[in-house]
Amino acid sequence: MSELLTMWKVKEAEFPHHGTVEEKLKFILNYAILAPSSHNTQPWLFKIDSEEIYLYADRNRGLSITDPEGRELVISCGTALFNLRIALHHFGYKGEIITFPNPANSELLACIKLGYRIKESTDNNLLFNAISKRHTNRQNYQWWDAPQSLLR
Ligand SMILES: Cc1cc2nc3c(=O)[nH]c(=O)nc-3n(C[C@H](O)[C@H](O)[C@H](O)COP(=O)(O)O)c2cc1C
């Protein structure tokens, strides 16, 4: 199986419950990188510095014609951050996330720490299980009203 596909086969049972903070953060990144991104550019860079993850915008992956201001690029990094937070909650951590921590460095989008222990919510568990199943649907739209419960 190509490396591209094995990424989607990440096994939650392999979370290093007894590992170091760094090992835990590294494992959680497996879920961040499954996020959707504009034209599948995956324009995120992660740096782990022992107890903290730094999320950077990778402008080298920017699309100068379709996204000259990098708006979709930053949204794409936001989707990765969202997945990351879902995974943190799933493995029992609240997460301590500071967005745009350094006004002097606009490429640094967020700093993330594990934070204190929490119990995952049912909604978060649903989202977590969707991370490795989700993909963009390019088929025709179906014609039915979305149920109220889903809209909520
Ligand atoms: C900010 C953003 C904009 C996107 N715009 C479009 C779009 O205009 N049309 C489209 O078909 N998909 C769009 N996508 C979906 C991406 O093409 C898709 O996430 C990417 O190719 C990876 O495929 P996957 O979602 O199946 O993992 C967008 C995704 C993001 C995050």
Ligand as a Chemical Component Dictionary entry (heavy atoms), coordinates in Angstrom:
data_LIG
# 
_chem_comp.id                   LIG 
_chem_comp.type                 NON-POLYMER 
_chem_comp.pdbx_formal_charge   0 
_chem_comp.three_letter_code    LIG 
# 
loop_
_chem_comp_atom.comp_id 
_chem_comp_atom.atom_id 
_chem_comp_atom.alt_atom_id 
_chem_comp_atom.type_symbol 
_chem_comp_atom.charge 
_chem_comp_atom.model_Cartn_x 
_chem_comp_atom.model_Cartn_y 
_chem_comp_atom.model_Cartn_z 
_chem_comp_atom.pdbx_ordinal 
LIG C1  C1  C 0 -10.544 26.042 1.716  1  
LIG C2  C2  C 0 -10.973 24.903 0.825  2  
LIG C3  C3  C 0 -11.532 25.164 -0.419 3  
LIG C4  C4  C 0 -11.958 24.111 -1.248 4  
LIG N1  N1  N 0 -12.545 24.398 -2.459 5  
LIG C5  C5  C 0 -13.030 23.398 -3.227 6  
LIG C6  C6  C 0 -13.722 23.677 -4.447 7  
LIG O1  O1  O 0 -13.922 24.843 -4.818 8  
LIG N2  N2  N 0 -14.209 22.645 -5.173 9  
LIG C7  C7  C 0 -14.005 21.342 -4.783 10 
LIG O2  O2  O 0 -14.469 20.425 -5.483 11 
LIG N3  N3  N 0 -13.338 21.041 -3.648 12 
LIG C8  C8  C 0 -12.860 22.015 -2.866 13 
LIG N4  N4  N 0 -12.209 21.733 -1.674 14 
LIG C9  C9  C 0 -11.963 20.338 -1.331 15 
LIG C10 C10 C 0 -10.510 19.952 -1.637 16 
LIG O3  O3  O 0 -10.270 19.915 -3.028 17 
LIG C11 C11 C 0 -10.221 18.591 -0.998 18 
LIG O4  O4  O 0 -10.322 18.742 0.406  19 
LIG C12 C12 C 0 -8.829  18.080 -1.326 20 
LIG O5  O5  O 0 -8.709  17.791 -2.696 21 
LIG C13 C13 C 0 -8.475  16.821 -0.535 22 
LIG O6  O6  O 0 -9.414  15.806 -0.790 23 
LIG P1  P1  P 0 -10.260 15.172 0.391  24 
LIG O7  O7  O 0 -11.141 16.241 0.985  25 
LIG O8  O8  O 0 -11.057 14.071 -0.284 26 
LIG O9  O9  O 0 -9.283  14.627 1.413  27 
LIG C14 C14 C 0 -11.787 22.769 -0.834 28 
LIG C15 C15 C 0 -11.212 22.523 0.417  29 
LIG C16 C16 C 0 -10.823 23.564 1.244  30 
LIG C17 C17 C 0 -10.242 23.263 2.598  31 
# 
loop_
_chem_comp_bond.comp_id 
_chem_comp_bond.atom_id_1 
_chem_comp_bond.atom_id_2 
_chem_comp_bond.value_order 
_chem_comp_bond.pdbx_ordinal 
LIG C1  C2  SING 1  
LIG C2  C3  SING 2  
LIG C2  C16 DOUB 3  
LIG C3  C4  DOUB 4  
LIG C4  N1  SING 5  
LIG C4  C14 SING 6  
LIG N1  C5  DOUB 7  
LIG C5  C6  SING 8  
LIG C5  C8  SING 9  
LIG C6  O1  DOUB 10 
LIG C6  N2  SING 11 
LIG N2  C7  SING 12 
LIG C7  O2  DOUB 13 
LIG C7  N3  SING 14 
LIG N3  C8  DOUB 15 
LIG C8  N4  SING 16 
LIG N4  C9  SING 17 
LIG N4  C14 SING 18 
LIG C9  C10 SING 19 
LIG C10 O3  SING 20 
LIG C10 C11 SING 21 
LIG C11 O4  SING 22 
LIG C11 C12 SING 23 
LIG C12 O5  SING 24 
LIG C12 C13 SING 25 
LIG C13 O6  SING 26 
LIG O6  P1  SING 27 
LIG P1  O7  DOUB 28 
LIG P1  O8  SING 29 
LIG P1  O9  SING 30 
LIG C14 C15 DOUB 31 
LIG C15 C16 SING 32 
LIG C16 C17 SING 33 
# 
